[in-house]
């Protein structure tokens, strides 16, 4: 995993030692008492400029890498715990009990999503998402993210204040080359993964990021496909993406309804890339291949139905 930002343009005129007419008028105006004139209170601008189109007011452009992995099923939350419940200090918060985890013999499909945004409602930044499990609710199939990290303070702010996405500020570095000592672009790899839920700021490093740049789509104006975008559903409060089909209706007594946003995804280039990644407690058993998407456009609609 989130409205309008006020943009104030301050125009300063430096006249040196010359007489400042604007200042003189302001001084005179400030000395005149106000007789019931309405006062405009200053407000702190709301973070997150709406930079999209009608129906999808927020958009992000850049590139991403998704590398799936087999991971252990997270420990379930208690029946009265919400989406943010923490099992213990070393475990990520599990999804709410209303979401079913799809697993086999104690394993499910998780992985890593790394995103570089060239443009967003808050400018360029990096994002790293630890995917925790395949999940289902009301027949819809999705993937839940256990933790989301961003590289700037304003990105964390917009995630939490605009969309309600639990986000964590981290030091994130996507290096263009792999650490092979030869200066060559090699396979994508997470060199430094976030460690559990420790409170100190995490250092996250992904190497081989040059492999996410697909030849021929360097121009941001390249055509994107499919036309109109691929529809996806998003529940920001638990960092989950869902297939656009929800077969079963909601029940009246569902106390764990999740807010839904519609997304549209399109891109100029999609490739499979080899990923050299050893097994680890943090990353599970990574599969040897990942999906690279370049010149991606992610469009977010306002909140619609609930899941």
Secondary structure, 3 states (H helix, E strand, C coil): CCCCCCCCCCCCCCCCCCCCHHHHHHHHHHHCCCCCCCCCCCCCCCCCCCCCECCECEEEEEEEEEEEEEEECCCCCCCCCCCCCCCCCCCCCCCCCCCEEECECCEEEEEEEEEEEEECCCCCEEEEEEEEEEEEECCEEEEEEEEEEECCHHHHHHHHHHHCCCCEECEEEECCCCCCCCCCCCCEEEEECCCCCCCCCCEEEEECHHHHCCCCCCCCCCCCEEEEEEEEEEEHHHCEEECCCCCCCCCCCCCCCCEEEEEEEEECEEEEEEECCCCECCCEEECCEEEEEEEEEEEEEEEEEEC
